Amino acid sequence: MQKIIKTFLFVCLTSWISFAFPQSFSLNNTEGGQDEAILHMMNKQVNQFFRRFNMEEDQFGKLLKTTDSRYHNRKIRIKLLDQMFDVHNPRTNSTLKKYFIEDVTNKKNPFYLEFLDHNWFAEVAATFTSEGKDQHLILFLRLEESGLGSKWVISNVYYNYTSSFFPDIDSTEAMKYFLHPQSHELDFMNLHKALDHPSRIQYYASDNFQPDYLTLFFYLMKTDKLKFKEITHVKFHFFQIPDWYFELSYYNRSDTNSGWLISNLKYVKEDEKPELIRFYKSCTED
C-alpha cells in the first residue's frame, strides 16, 4: 500500500514540476515522452496563450475552476510566464522580460489578458495576384462585438502599390494648385484645372484629407484587379498591459519553447501607444 502511495505522490510531483518548469523537465527520457512534453507545453492556440498567460488552465490544457488553488496562482504564473517568450530572441530574453513579469504579476494589482479587449489586433501577411504578378499585402484585423458574441473584421490594409498613389504633399507645390475662393461665382468653371490633371488632384483635397486604403482595397477586390492567393504569416499586437507592448508570433520548433510565444517586448508609456499603433498600421516591420 505504501509503495502505491509513493508512486502516486511521485507522479503528481512530476506532473507539477513539468508544468512549473516546462523547459527544464520533460515527462520522461524517452523520445515519445519528450514529444508528449512538447505537445503539452507548447501554446498550440492563441486562446491557450491567453489562458496560460492568466494561469487559467493546467499543463494538460484543462480549464481550471476559479476555486482551484492553481487558478491565477502567482508563483506558478511567474514561472510559466518566463517560458512564454521566445528565448532565442534577445529582444524577449533580457532584463526587460523580468520587469514585465514583475508588473504583470504585481501582488496588489496583477494584470490579465482579456479576449474581448479592443487593445489588441492581428496582422496578417498575405499574397495576392494582380495582372499575373504576386503582390504582398498586410491586413489588420480587430475584434468587434456582433449580436451576442464577437467577430473579426478587417480594419486596415497596407499595400505599397496603393500607397504610392498618395505621396506626401509638398507644401510648396500645394500653393500652386488651388481653387480660388470666388470660384462659385463662375459656376466652378475652373474645376477643370483639377480634373484634367489626375496626378495632381490630391492637391485640391482638404488639408485634413487622409486616403482610405481599405476602401481602395475593397474596390480592387470587387473589380477582380486583385485576387487572393494565400496567407503567409500571422502575428498579433498587444497593448492591453499598462505601459507595455508585445507581439505574439508562432514558432514551430522541436522543443518546449514553441508554439505561440512573445516575440517582441517594449516598454511604452500610455500616451505613446496611439502613435505606435499608427506606426504598425502604416508600415511593416521585420
C-alpha positions in Angstrom: 0.0 0.0 0.0 2.9 2.4 0.9 4.5 1.7 -2.4 1.3 2.6 -4.3 1.0 5.9 -2.3 4.7 6.7 -3.0 4.2 6.0 -6.7 1.1 8.2 -6.8 2.9 11.1 -5.0 5.8 10.8 -7.4 3.5 11.0 -10.4 1.7 14.1 -9.0 5.0 15.8 -8.2 6.5 15.1 -11.7 3.4 16.5 -13.3 3.5 19.7 -11.3 7.3 20.2 -11.9 6.8 19.7 -15.7 4.2 22.4 -15.6 6.0 24.9 -13.4 9.4 24.3 -15.1 8.5 23.3 -18.7 11.9 23.8 -20.3 14.0 22.1 -17.7 11.9 18.9 -17.4 10.1 16.5 -19.7 7.6 13.9 -18.9 10.2 11.2 -19.2 13.5 10.5 -21.0 12.1 8.5 -23.9 11.7 10.1 -27.3 7.9 9.6 -27.2 7.8 11.2 -23.7 9.7 14.3 -25.0 7.3 14.6 -27.9 4.5 14.4 -25.4 6.1 17.1 -23.2 6.5 19.4 -26.2 2.9 18.8 -27.2 1.6 19.6 -23.7 3.8 22.7 -23.1 3.6 24.5 -26.4 0.9 27.1 -26.8 -0.9 25.5 -29.7 -3.6 28.1 -29.9 -3.9 31.8 -29.3 -6.7 31.2 -26.8 -4.4 28.8 -25.0 -1.8 31.6 -24.8 -4.4 33.8 -23.1 -5.4 31.1 -20.6 -1.8 30.3 -19.7 -0.8 33.9 -19.5 -3.5 34.3 -17.0 -2.8 31.0 -15.3 -6.3 29.6 -16.0 -5.5 26.1 -17.3 -3.3 23.2 -16.2 -0.4 21.6 -18.0 -2.7 19.3 -20.0 -4.9 22.1 -21.4 -7.8 21.6 -18.9 -9.5 24.7 -17.8 -9.1 25.5 -14.1 -12.0 26.3 -11.9 -11.9 29.6 -10.0 -11.9 27.6 -6.8 -8.8 25.7 -7.8 -5.7 26.7 -5.8 -3.7 27.0 -9.1 -6.1 29.4 -10.7 -4.3 32.8 -11.0 -1.6 31.3 -8.7 1.1 34.0 -8.6 4.1 31.7 -8.0 3.2 29.2 -10.7 2.2 32.0 -13.1 5.6 33.7 -12.7 7.5 30.5 -13.7 5.1 29.8 -16.5 5.3 33.4 -17.9 9.1 33.1 -18.1 8.7 30.3 -20.6 6.1 32.1 -22.8 8.8 34.2 -24.5 10.9 33.4 -27.5 14.1 32.5 -25.5 16.2 32.6 -28.7 15.4 36.3 -29.3 17.5 38.9 -27.5 14.5 41.3 -27.6 12.5 39.0 -25.4 15.2 37.3 -23.3 16.6 40.2 -21.3 16.1 42.0 -18.0 13.2 43.8 -19.7 11.3 40.5 -19.6 11.9 40.3 -15.8 10.4 43.8 -15.3 7.4 42.9 -17.5 6.6 39.7 -15.5 7.0 41.7 -12.2 4.5 44.3 -13.4 2.0 41.7 -14.7 2.1 39.6 -11.5 2.1 42.5 -9.1 0.6 41.4 -5.8 -1.6 44.4 -5.4 -2.8 44.8 -8.9 -2.0 41.9 -11.3 -2.9 42.2 -15.0 -4.6 39.6 -17.1 -5.4 39.5 -20.8 -9.0 39.9 -21.9 -10.0 38.3 -25.2 -12.7 40.9 -26.0 -10.5 43.9 -25.0 -10.0 46.2 -28.1 -6.4 46.9 -27.3 -5.0 44.0 -29.4 -5.2 43.2 -33.1 -4.0 40.8 -35.7 -1.5 41.5 -38.5 -1.9 39.1 -41.4 0.6 39.0 -44.2 -1.0 37.6 -47.4 -0.1 37.2 -51.1 -2.5 38.4 -53.8 -2.1 38.5 -57.6 -2.6 41.5 -59.8 -2.1 41.3 -63.6 -0.4 37.9 -63.2 2.1 39.1 -60.6 2.3 38.4 -56.9 1.5 41.3 -54.6 2.2 41.3 -50.9 -0.3 42.9 -48.6 -0.7 43.4 -44.8 -4.2 43.1 -43.5 -5.0 44.3 -40.0 -8.0 42.7 -38.2 -9.7 43.5 -34.9 -12.5 42.0 -32.8 -15.9 43.7 -32.9 -19.0 42.9 -30.9 -21.6 41.3 -33.0 -25.0 40.1 -31.8 -24.5 38.0 -28.7 -20.8 37.4 -29.5 -18.0 38.9 -31.5 -16.3 38.6 -34.9 -13.0 39.5 -36.6 -13.2 42.4 -39.0 -10.7 43.9 -41.5 -9.9 47.3 -40.0 -7.0 48.4 -42.2 -4.7 47.4 -45.0 -1.2 48.2 -46.1 -0.4 47.8 -49.8 2.7 49.5 -51.2 1.1 49.8 -54.7 -1.9 51.8 -53.4 0.1 54.0 -51.0 2.2 55.1 -53.9 -0.9 56.8 -55.3 -0.9 59.2 -52.4 2.7 60.5 -51.8 3.2 63.2 -49.1 2.1 66.6 -50.4 4.9 69.1 -51.0 3.7 72.3 -49.2 5.5 74.5 -51.8 3.8 72.7 -54.7 0.4 72.8 -52.9 0.5 76.6 -53.1 0.4 76.4 -56.9 -2.7 74.2 -57.1 -5.9 75.6 -55.6 -9.4 76.8 -56.5 -10.0 80.5 -56.0 -12.4 81.3 -53.2 -14.7 83.1 -55.7 -14.9 80.0 -58.0 -18.5 79.6 -57.2 -19.3 82.9 -59.0 -18.0 81.2 -62.2 -20.0 78.1 -61.7 -16.7 76.3 -60.9 -15.6 76.5 -64.5 -12.0 76.5 -63.3 -12.6 73.0 -61.8 -11.1 71.6 -65.0 -7.7 72.5 -63.6 -8.0 69.7 -61.1 -9.9 67.2 -63.1 -7.8 67.5 -66.3 -4.7 66.5 -64.4 -5.4 63.4 -62.2 -1.8 63.2 -61.0 -2.3 66.5 -59.1 -5.9 66.0 -58.0 -4.8 65.3 -54.4 -3.7 68.9 -54.0 -7.4 70.0 -54.3 -8.5 68.0 -51.3 -8.8 69.3 -47.8 -5.7 69.8 -45.7 -7.2 67.1 -43.4 -7.6 64.5 -46.2 -6.5 61.0 -45.4 -6.6 58.3 -48.1 -8.9 55.4 -47.3 -6.8 52.4 -48.3 -9.3 49.9 -47.0 -12.0 51.2 -49.4 -9.5 51.1 -52.2 -8.6 47.6 -51.3 -12.2 46.5 -51.4 -12.7 48.2 -54.8 -9.7 46.3 -56.2 -11.1 43.0 -54.9 -14.6 43.7 -56.1 -13.4 44.5 -59.6 -11.1 41.5 -59.8 -8.0 43.6 -60.2 -6.6 42.0 -57.0 -7.1 38.3 -56.2 -6.3 36.5 -53.0 -3.7 33.7 -53.2 -2.6 32.7 -49.7 -1.8 33.8 -46.2 2.0 33.7 -45.4 2.3 34.9 -41.8 0.2 35.9 -38.8 1.1 37.8 -35.7 -0.7 39.8 -33.0 0.0 43.1 -31.4 -1.0 43.6 -27.7 -1.4 46.9 -26.0 -3.6 45.7 -23.1 -0.9 45.8 -20.4 -0.4 49.3 -19.0 2.9 50.8 -20.2 3.8 47.7 -22.2 3.5 46.4 -25.7 4.3 42.9 -27.0 4.0 40.9 -30.2 2.8 37.3 -30.4 4.2 35.0 -33.1 4.1 31.3 -33.8 7.3 29.2 -33.7 7.4 25.6 -34.9 10.3 24.0 -33.0 11.2 20.6 -31.7 11.5 21.8 -28.1 9.1 23.2 -25.4 9.8 26.8 -26.4 7.5 26.6 -29.4 4.0 27.5 -30.4 2.6 31.0 -29.8 5.3 33.0 -27.9 6.0 36.6 -27.2 8.3 37.7 -30.0 8.9 41.3 -29.2 8.6 43.4 -26.0 8.7 47.1 -25.5 8.2 49.5 -22.6 5.8 52.1 -23.9 4.1 54.9 -22.0 0.3 55.0 -22.4 0.3 58.4 -24.1 2.8 57.0 -26.7 0.7 53.9 -27.6 -1.6 55.6 -30.2 1.5 56.7 -32.2 2.9 53.2 -32.1 -0.4 51.7 -33.2 -0.4 54.1 -36.2 3.1 53.0 -37.0 2.3 49.3 -37.1 -0.8 50.0 -39.2 1.1 52.2 -41.7 4.2 50.1 -42.4 5.7 46.6 -41.9 8.5 45.7 -39.6 10.6 42.5 -39.7 
